[in-house]
Amino acid sequence: MSSRSPNVLIVEDDDDLGRFVVDIATDHGYQATHVADALSGLRLLPSGKFELLITDIRMPGMDGIELIARAKEHDPSLAIIAITAFGSVETGMRALRVGASDYLSKPFRSDELSSRMRRALERRARDIEHARLQRQVEEVLRRGKS
């Protein structure tokens, strides 16, 4: 991660829960933006400023599963945590299959979410570094064959 605070996009149709997640993020040094629906979140993603997306699964209009899939098409390195009141393992597995890094059932404690946020961002940073090193190795190998 860079020296600046990571940016977190929170997509949650429940305003109280959205504010709770914003508070958790900002208490841990992250910049947080909250929107109430998936389409608003999709409009913000092309800015490229977000490292982490936290989204509810069940929302009116576009659900979180579709949002996750579309967000990953836009930015494959985006870390994503799905949250749901319908905490079945099946729902969580669907979120993971389409690209979420993790999922969390409501209600959750602030320390649960903060540790998952940290882990998701650390995993994202490792994946980005791994991809960078892999590109360097491939470049060295290409030069060696010339």
N, C-alpha and C positions, 0 to 999 in steps of 0.2 A: 504494500500500500504506500501511497505517497505521503508526504508530511501533512497534507491538508486532511481535514476531517472527512471521513466517508459520507457520502450522500445516500440517504435512505428514502425510498418512495413507499408510502403506506397507502394501500387501497383498501378501504374499509367503509362500508355503508353505515355502520353504527358510529355516530359522531363521538359518543363517550369513549368507546373502545379505541377509536382512531386517535383521540387526544391522549389516552393512556399510553398507546404505543409511541406516539410522538414524544411524550414525557420520558419514557424509558430510553428512547434513542438519544434524546438531547442530554439526559443525565449521564450518558456514557460517552459523550463527546462527539456524537454524530450530528450531521445536519439532517433535518427531517422535513419532508413535505407530505401532507395528508390530502388525499382526494377521496371522494365518496363513491366513485364508480369506476369500472374498468376502462370505459372509453376515455375518461379524463386522464387516467393513468397512461393509456397508450399514447395519448397526445403529448405527454411529457417525456416519454422514453427517448424519442429521437434526439433530444438535447444532448444525450450521451453523458450527462452529469451524474447518473446514479450507479452506484456499485451494488446496491441491495434493494430488492423489491420484497415487501411484506404484503401479502394479499389475502383477503378473505376468500373462501371458496364459493360460498353461496351468497350471491348478490343479485339484485334485480338487473335485468338486461344481460349483458355478457357476464358469465360466471368466471371465477378465478382460474379454473382449469384452462379455459380458452385464453385468458389473459396471460397465463404462464407460457403457454405454447407460443403465442404471438410475441411475447417479450423475448423469449429465447431465440426466435427467428431474427429479431432485431439485433440482439446482443447476446451471443452464446456464452459470454463470460459472466453475465449478470448472475449474482447470487440471489436466490429466491427462497423465501420461507412462506409456506402456505399455512393459514390459520383457519380453523373451522369449528363451529359449534357441533357439527355432526361428525364427531371424532372417530369414525370407523377406520379400521386399518385399511379397508378397501379405498376409501376416499383419499387417505394419505398416500397410498400406493399409486393411485391415478395421478396425483399431483407430482410425485417423484418421477413417474414414467414420462410425463410431458416436459420435465425439466426443472422442477423444484429441487433445491438443495436439501430441504428439510421440511417437516410439517409439525404443527403444534395444535393440540386440541384445546378449545376454549372450555372452561376458563383456565387461564394459565397464570402463573406467578411472574412478576417482573424479572426475577433472577433467572427463571427458565428462558424467557425470551432474550434477555441480554446475553446469556451464555451462547445461545444458538445464533444470535446475530454475530457475535465475535467469531465463533467457529465458521460460520458461512463466509464471512469476509476473509478470514485466514485461509480457508480452502480456495477461495477465488484468487487470492494473491499468489498462492502456491501454483495453481493451475496456469495463471498468466506467466509466472516466472518459468515454469516448465516449458510452456509453448515457446517462450523467447529463447531459451537455451536450445531447444530442439531446432529452431530456425537457424541458430548460429552454427550448430553442428552440421546441419544440411548444407549451409553455405560453405563451410570449410571443406566438406566432402566434394561439393561441386567444383570448387576451385582446384582441389587436388586432382580431379579427373581432367582438367583442362590442360 
